[in-house]
Amino acid sequence: MNSATAPEAMHPRSELETGNQVTDKGRVLAWAAWDWGSAAFNAVMTTFVFTVYLTSNAFGGEDQASAVLGGALAIAGVAIALLAPVTGQRSDTGGRRKLWLGVNTAAVAVLTALCFFVFPRPEFLLLGVSLIALGNVFFEFAGVNYNAMLAQISTPKNIGKVSGFGWGMGYLGGIVALLIVLQLFVQPSFDWFGASTENSLNIRLVAVFSALWFFIFALPVLFAVPELPKPQRGAKLGFLASYGLLVRRIKAIYKTSPHTIYFLLASAIFRDGLAAVFTFGGIIAAGTFGFELKEVIFFAIFGNVVAAVGAMIGGFLDDRIGPKSVIIGSLVGLLVAGTAILVLGNSDYVFFGAAWAGGTTFWVFGLFLSLFVGPAQSSSRAYLARLAPHGESGELFGLYATTGRAVSFLAPALFTLCITVATPLVAAGEAQRWGILGIMVVLLAGLLVILPVKPPGRTEIAVVPES
């Protein structure tokens, strides 16, 4: 629908406002089940298990394999940045949001299952990284349509709580999936054929498990949430012509609702810092604080539980004080907790007569970091959903993915730079800790950039041109 042709042309309404006024709890549970299932791809395949397998000595050495994997993921990131807005736009214009969520989810599941055929030999490295990279591309495309559904299954009064519930389910699903993988495949509790390490069968079966886990838990949303009504639009655009429409719409959004663009830019910065908290958290725990692998896994489990609780609490607050307040509060909390870890380090202290070990510093303030990550992520999604013009959520969340990818180098680059600068200035083994400063700089930049951005309630809904 072109808001400019509506009777309320000067006051277009958001997709959220024109949607449901009563929440169907069954649809919310079905929608959140996708988040629960998707954790198998995020946590198991791309973070803790399969990419670790791909960068092992079996594939030609950690350095070489890591470089190949990094290159493949970089190419995937470019593809996502270029294609996500248009794929979202075309699912909106065709009234096929649920269809493309299903297609892209199925593609991720198939690519994940095919990882079973990545045998532990160097000649299979290219196959493995290609499957993971393509899986990331289709996962992001699915995520665009999934996030756009938020306005379909929530109301203006509970969108924050619903978004927070989805994020919380994702964290909890990751914990359950990881525990199952550890008990059945990685460190099996009993002897069965899937525990065999011959040709890394146990790790390759993890891919099959992850594919089934994601696919099964993705099914409820495809049955429970209705498809978009097909909009009445002009002639169908070709794929390349869609980019011309995208440019015109970005210009229209900036002209009629500039704070929507400002939020996309601000959120891209602080979301990169949020991602870095989890990306480098385990590395810092092991390198700076001397955690063994078992301790890192335990911390990851507890951290995900705390993040889930934080996301749900943040969602509750979102509906009462607004997403901007939740985001700002979360970023301040992250800066305080991160600064404490940076300043205290792994040294032992005595506070009021009580001993305080370096490990305690990371457990306490690391869990505080986890507590604040969830609300910032959840409210960021809910913030944007409130600003999406009627029938345009997919395209807007495509831009959300693109802006995030565009600045995704910031936190890793500053993390590395701070360590490099600190190395000749501090004692051996102390430099990695200063990488935290790079992450804090990104979070602080995101906080400063979002401060002048108007909250959704004070931001006009953009008027966008028809196709």
matplotlib code that plots the C-alpha trace (Angstrom):
import matplotlib.pyplot as plt

x = [0.0, 1.3, 0.7, 0.7, -2.6, -4.4, -6.9, -4.5, -1.7, -0.2, -0.3, 0.5, 0.1, 2.6, 2.2, 1.9, -1.0, -2.9, -2.5, -3.9, -5.3, -5.6, -2.7, -3.1, -0.8, -0.6, 0.8, 3.3, 4.5, 4.7, 6.7, 9.1, 9.6, 11.5, 13.9, 14.3, 15.1, 17.4, 19.8, 21.0, 22.5, 23.8, 25.2, 26.0, 27.0, 28.6, 29.9, 30.8, 31.0, 31.1, 33.2, 35.6, 35.7, 36.4, 39.3, 41.0, 44.3, 42.3, 41.6, 45.1, 45.9, 44.1, 45.6, 44.9, 41.4, 40.5, 41.6, 39.5, 36.5, 36.8, 37.0, 33.9, 32.0, 33.1, 31.8, 28.6, 28.4, 28.7, 26.0, 23.7, 24.3, 23.5, 20.5, 18.7, 16.7, 15.5, 14.5, 12.5, 11.0, 9.9, 8.4, 6.3, 5.2, 4.2, 2.4, 4.7, 6.4, 5.6, 6.4, 9.9, 10.5, 9.7, 11.8, 14.9, 14.5, 14.3, 17.5, 19.3, 18.2, 19.3, 22.7, 23.2, 22.4, 24.8, 27.6, 27.4, 29.4, 32.3, 34.9, 37.9, 40.3, 41.8, 40.0, 36.7, 37.5, 36.1, 32.8, 32.5, 33.1, 30.9, 27.9, 28.3, 28.7, 25.6, 23.7, 24.5, 23.1, 19.8, 19.6, 19.8, 17.2, 14.9, 15.6, 14.4, 11.0, 10.9, 11.6, 9.0, 6.4, 6.7, 4.2, 1.8, 1.7, 1.9, 0.0, 1.2, 0.7, 2.9, 5.3, 8.3, 7.3, 6.7, 10.1, 11.8, 10.1, 11.4, 15.0, 14.7, 13.5, 16.5, 19.0, 17.3, 17.1, 20.8, 21.5, 19.3, 20.7, 24.3, 23.6, 22.1, 25.1, 27.6, 25.8, 25.1, 28.0, 30.9, 31.3, 28.7, 27.2, 26.7, 28.0, 26.1, 26.9, 26.7, 29.5, 32.0, 34.9, 36.0, 36.0, 34.6, 31.2, 30.0, 30.7, 29.2, 26.0, 25.8, 25.0, 22.2, 20.9, 21.1, 19.2, 16.4, 16.2, 15.9, 13.4, 11.1, 10.9, 10.4, 7.3, 4.8, 5.2, 4.5, 1.2, 0.1, 0.8, -1.3, 0.3, 0.2, -2.8, -1.6, -1.4, -2.8, 0.2, 1.3, 3.3, 5.7, 9.3, 12.2, 15.0, 17.4, 14.5, 13.9, 17.1, 15.8, 12.7, 14.8, 16.8, 13.7, 12.2, 15.3, 15.2, 11.5, 12.1, 14.8, 12.6, 9.5, 10.9, 14.6, 14.8, 14.0, 17.3, 19.1, 18.0, 19.2, 22.6, 22.8, 21.6, 24.1, 26.9, 25.7, 24.6, 28.1, 29.3, 26.6, 27.7, 31.4, 30.4, 29.5, 32.1, 35.1, 33.6, 34.9, 38.2, 38.8, 37.6, 40.2, 43.1, 42.9, 41.2, 42.6, 39.3, 39.6, 37.3, 34.9, 34.6, 34.1, 31.2, 29.7, 30.0, 28.3, 25.4, 24.9, 25.4, 22.7, 20.3, 21.0, 20.7, 17.3, 16.0, 17.4, 15.6, 12.3, 12.6, 13.7, 10.6, 8.3, 10.0, 9.9, 6.1, 6.1, 9.0, 9.7, 12.4, 14.8, 15.0, 15.6, 18.4, 20.1, 19.8, 21.3, 24.2, 25.0, 24.9, 27.2, 29.7, 29.8, 30.2, 32.8, 34.8, 34.8, 36.3, 38.9, 40.0, 40.0, 41.4, 42.6, 44.1, 43.1, 41.7, 40.4, 37.2, 35.9, 38.0, 36.7, 38.9, 37.9, 39.6, 40.2, 37.9, 35.1, 35.5, 34.7, 31.8, 30.1, 30.6, 30.5, 27.1, 26.1, 27.2, 25.0, 22.1, 22.1, 22.8, 19.4, 17.3, 19.3, 18.8, 15.2, 14.2, 16.2, 14.0, 10.8, 11.9, 12.1, 8.9, 7.1, 8.4, 7.7, 5.1, 2.1, 3.2, 6.9, 8.3, 10.3, 12.1, 12.9, 14.3, 16.3, 17.9, 18.4, 20.4, 22.4, 23.3, 24.4, 26.7, 28.1, 29.7, 30.4, 34.1, 34.2, 34.3, 36.7, 39.0, 39.1, 39.5, 42.5, 43.9, 43.7, 45.5, 48.2, 48.8, 48.8, 51.2, 54.5, 53.2, 52.0, 53.3, 53.1, 49.6, 48.0, 47.4, 44.3, 42.4, 42.7, 40.8, 37.7, 38.4, 37.8, 34.4, 33.5, 34.4, 31.9, 29.2, 29.8, 29.7, 26.3, 25.0, 26.1, 24.6, 21.2, 20.7, 19.4, 17.3, 13.6, 11.7, 9.1, 6.2, 7.6, 8.7, 6.6, 5.9, 7.6, 5.6, 7.0, 6.4, 4.6, 6.4]
y = [0.0, 3.4, 5.6, 8.7, 7.6, 6.9, 9.4, 10.0, 10.8, 13.3, 10.9, 7.4, 4.5, 1.9, -1.8, -2.3, 0.1, -1.4, -4.9, -6.9, -5.2, -8.5, -10.9, -14.6, -16.3, -19.4, -17.4, -15.7, -19.2, -20.4, -17.3, -17.6, -21.3, -20.2, -18.3, -21.3, -23.6, -21.1, -21.3, -24.6, -22.8, -19.8, -21.5, -25.0, -24.6, -21.1, -20.5, -23.4, -26.7, -26.9, -23.9, -25.1, -28.4, -26.7, -24.7, -27.8, -29.3, -31.9, -29.3, -28.1, -26.1, -23.6, -20.5, -21.5, -22.9, -19.9, -17.6, -19.5, -19.5, -15.8, -15.0, -17.0, -15.3, -11.9, -12.7, -13.9, -10.6, -8.6, -10.6, -10.1, -6.3, -6.1, -8.4, -8.3, -5.0, -6.2, -9.7, -8.1, -5.6, -8.3, -10.5, -7.4, -6.4, -10.0, -10.7, -13.7, -13.0, -16.4, -18.2, -16.7, -17.3, -21.0, -21.2, -19.5, -21.6, -24.8, -23.7, -23.2, -26.6, -28.3, -26.6, -27.5, -31.1, -31.3, -30.5, -34.2, -34.8, -32.5, -35.2, -34.3, -33.8, -30.7, -31.2, -30.9, -27.5, -25.5, -27.4, -26.9, -23.1, -22.7, -24.5, -22.4, -19.1, -19.9, -20.9, -17.5, -15.8, -17.6, -17.4, -13.6, -13.6, -15.7, -13.4, -10.4, -12.0, -13.4, -10.0, -8.3, -10.7, -9.1, -6.5, -9.2, -11.1, -8.3, -5.1, -1.6, -2.4, -5.6, -5.5, -5.0, -8.0, -10.2, -9.2, -9.9, -13.2, -14.2, -13.2, -15.1, -18.2, -18.0, -17.9, -20.7, -22.8, -22.4, -23.7, -26.8, -27.5, -27.2, -29.5, -32.1, -31.9, -32.1, -35.1, -37.1, -36.2, -34.2, -35.8, -38.6, -39.9, -43.4, -45.5, -45.4, -45.2, -41.4, -41.2, -42.7, -40.3, -42.3, -39.8, -37.3, -39.0, -37.5, -34.0, -34.6, -35.9, -32.7, -31.0, -33.4, -32.8, -29.0, -29.2, -31.2, -29.1, -25.9, -27.3, -28.9, -25.8, -23.6, -25.4, -23.9, -20.3, -21.5, -23.0, -20.6, -17.1, -16.2, -14.9, -11.2, -10.1, -9.6, -5.8, -4.1, -2.7, -1.7, -3.7, -6.3, -5.1, -6.9, -7.8, -5.0, -2.5, -3.3, -1.5, 1.7, 1.5, 0.8, 4.0, 6.0, 4.7, 5.4, 9.0, 9.1, 7.7, 10.3, 13.1, 12.2, 10.3, 11.1, 9.7, 6.3, 6.5, 7.9, 4.9, 2.5, 4.1, 4.3, 0.7, -0.6, 0.8, -0.4, -3.8, -4.4, -3.8, -6.2, -8.9, -8.4, -9.0, -12.6, -13.0, -12.1, -13.0, -16.6, -15.6, -13.1, -15.6, -18.1, -15.8, -13.1, -14.9, -18.4, -20.2, -23.8, -25.0, -26.6, -23.3, -21.3, -23.7, -23.4, -19.6, -19.6, -21.6, -19.3, -16.3, -17.4, -18.0, -14.5, -13.0, -14.7, -13.3, -9.9, -9.9, -10.8, -8.2, -5.7, -6.5, -5.9, -2.5, -1.7, -1.5, 0.8, 3.2, 2.8, 1.0, 4.0, 4.2, 0.4, 0.6, 3.6, 1.9, -1.3, 0.4, 2.3, -1.0, -2.6, 0.2, 0.0, -3.8, -3.7, -1.0, -3.0, -6.0, -3.8, -2.0, -4.9, -7.5, -10.8, -9.5, -10.5, -7.9, -7.5, -5.6, -4.9, -7.8, -10.3, -11.8, -11.1, -13.3, -12.4, -15.2, -13.7, -10.4, -12.1, -14.2, -11.3, -8.5, -10.9, -12.0, -8.4, -7.9, -10.8, -9.3, -6.1, -7.5, -9.2, -6.1, -3.9, -6.4, -7.0, -3.4, -2.5, -4.9, -3.6, 0.0, -0.5, -2.5, 0.5, 2.6, 0.3, 1.8, -0.4, -3.3, -2.3, -4.2, -6.6, -3.9, -2.0, -5.0, -5.7, -2.3, -3.1, -6.2, -4.1, -1.3, -3.8, -5.6, -2.3, -1.5, -5.0, -4.4, -1.7, -3.8, -6.5, -3.9, -1.8, -4.9, -5.9, -2.3, -1.9, -5.2, -4.2, -0.8, -2.3, -5.2, -3.2, -1.2, -3.8, -7.1, -10.3, -11.8, -8.4, -7.0, -9.0, -7.5, -4.0, -5.3, -4.7, -1.0, -1.3, -2.9, -0.2, 2.5, 1.1, 0.8, 4.3, 5.6, 3.8, 5.4, 8.9, 8.5, 7.3, 9.9, 12.6, 10.1, 10.5, 7.6, 5.9, 7.7, 11.0, 9.9, 10.2, 7.1, 7.4, 8.0, 5.7, 5.6, 2.7, 0.2]
z = [0.0, -0.9, 2.2, 0.0, -1.7, 1.5, 2.9, 5.8, 3.4, 5.7, 8.6, 7.3, 9.7, 10.6, 9.9, 13.6, 14.0, 11.1, 12.4, 15.3, 18.3, 20.3, 20.6, 19.8, 22.3, 20.0, 17.2, 19.5, 20.7, 17.1, 16.1, 19.0, 18.3, 15.1, 17.3, 19.6, 16.6, 14.8, 17.8, 16.4, 13.4, 15.3, 18.5, 17.3, 13.6, 13.4, 16.9, 19.2, 17.3, 13.5, 12.7, 15.4, 13.5, 10.2, 11.6, 13.1, 11.9, 9.9, 7.3, 6.8, 9.9, 12.1, 10.4, 6.8, 7.5, 9.6, 6.8, 4.3, 6.6, 7.3, 3.6, 2.8, 5.6, 4.4, 0.9, 2.5, 4.4, 1.2, -0.4, 2.5, 2.5, -1.2, -1.4, 2.0, 1.4, -2.0, -0.9, 1.9, -0.5, -2.9, -0.2, 0.9, -2.6, -3.5, -0.2, 0.3, 3.6, 5.1, 1.9, 1.7, 5.4, 4.8, 1.6, 3.2, 6.4, 4.3, 2.4, 5.7, 6.9, 3.7, 3.6, 7.3, 6.7, 3.7, 6.2, 7.1, 3.9, 5.0, 5.9, 8.0, 5.1, 3.5, 0.2, 2.0, 3.5, 0.6, 0.6, 4.4, 4.4, 1.3, 3.0, 6.2, 4.2, 2.0, 5.2, 6.7, 3.6, 3.6, 7.4, 7.2, 4.4, 6.6, 9.5, 7.5, 7.0, 10.5, 12.1, 9.8, 11.2, 14.6, 13.7, 12.6, 15.9, 18.4, 19.2, 20.0, 23.7, 23.9, 21.0, 23.3, 25.4, 22.4, 20.9, 24.2, 24.5, 21.1, 21.9, 25.2, 23.5, 21.1, 24.0, 25.8, 22.7, 22.1, 25.6, 25.2, 21.7, 23.0, 26.0, 23.7, 21.3, 24.1, 25.8, 22.5, 20.2, 21.5, 25.0, 24.8, 28.0, 26.6, 23.8, 20.5, 16.8, 16.8, 19.4, 16.9, 16.2, 13.1, 10.2, 12.7, 12.4, 15.7, 14.6, 11.1, 12.8, 14.7, 11.4, 10.8, 14.3, 13.8, 10.5, 12.0, 15.1, 13.1, 10.6, 13.2, 15.4, 12.3, 11.2, 13.8, 12.5, 9.0, 10.0, 12.7, 11.3, 8.2, 5.0, 4.2, 2.1, -1.4, -2.0, -4.9, -6.8, -10.2, -12.7, -11.3, -11.1, -12.4, -9.9, -11.0, -11.1, -7.5, -6.6, -8.3, -6.2, -3.1, -3.7, -4.2, -1.0, 1.0, -0.2, 0.7, 4.1, 4.8, 3.5, 5.4, 8.4, 8.8, 12.3, 10.9, 9.0, 12.0, 14.0, 11.4, 11.5, 15.3, 15.8, 13.3, 15.5, 18.9, 17.5, 16.3, 19.9, 21.2, 18.8, 19.9, 23.5, 22.6, 19.9, 22.1, 25.5, 25.4, 24.0, 26.9, 29.5, 28.3, 27.4, 30.1, 32.9, 32.3, 32.0, 30.8, 28.0, 30.4, 32.4, 29.2, 28.2, 31.7, 31.5, 28.0, 29.4, 32.4, 30.2, 27.8, 30.7, 32.1, 28.6, 28.1, 31.4, 30.5, 27.1, 28.7, 31.4, 28.8, 26.7, 29.7, 30.3, 26.6, 26.6, 29.6, 29.2, 25.5, 23.4, 23.4, 27.2, 27.4, 24.8, 26.5, 29.9, 28.5, 26.8, 30.0, 31.9, 29.3, 29.6, 33.4, 33.4, 30.6, 32.3, 35.5, 33.7, 32.0, 35.2, 37.6, 35.2, 36.5, 39.7, 43.2, 45.6, 49.1, 49.5, 53.0, 54.3, 51.7, 49.1, 45.4, 42.8, 39.2, 38.1, 40.2, 38.3, 35.0, 36.4, 38.1, 35.5, 32.5, 33.6, 33.9, 30.3, 29.3, 31.2, 29.2, 25.8, 25.4, 26.1, 23.7, 20.9, 21.6, 21.9, 18.8, 16.8, 18.5, 17.9, 14.1, 13.9, 15.3, 12.5, 9.5, 7.1, 6.4, 4.2, 4.2, 7.2, 5.1, 3.2, 6.3, 8.2, 5.0, 5.5, 9.1, 8.1, 5.5, 7.8, 10.4, 7.9, 6.7, 10.0, 11.2, 11.0, 13.7, 16.9, 15.6, 14.2, 17.4, 19.5, 17.5, 17.4, 21.1, 21.7, 19.2, 20.8, 24.3, 23.6, 23.9, 26.8, 29.3, 30.8, 28.8, 28.8, 29.7, 26.3, 25.3, 28.2, 26.6, 23.6, 25.8, 25.4, 21.7, 22.3, 24.8, 22.3, 19.8, 22.5, 23.6, 20.0, 19.6, 22.8, 21.7, 18.3, 19.5, 22.1, 19.7, 17.8, 18.5, 20.1, 17.9, 19.5, 18.3, 14.9, 11.8, 9.8, 6.4, 3.2, 0.5, -3.2, -4.9, -7.1]

ax = plt.figure().add_subplot(projection="3d")
ax.plot(x, y, z, "-o")
ax.set_aspect("equal")
plt.show()
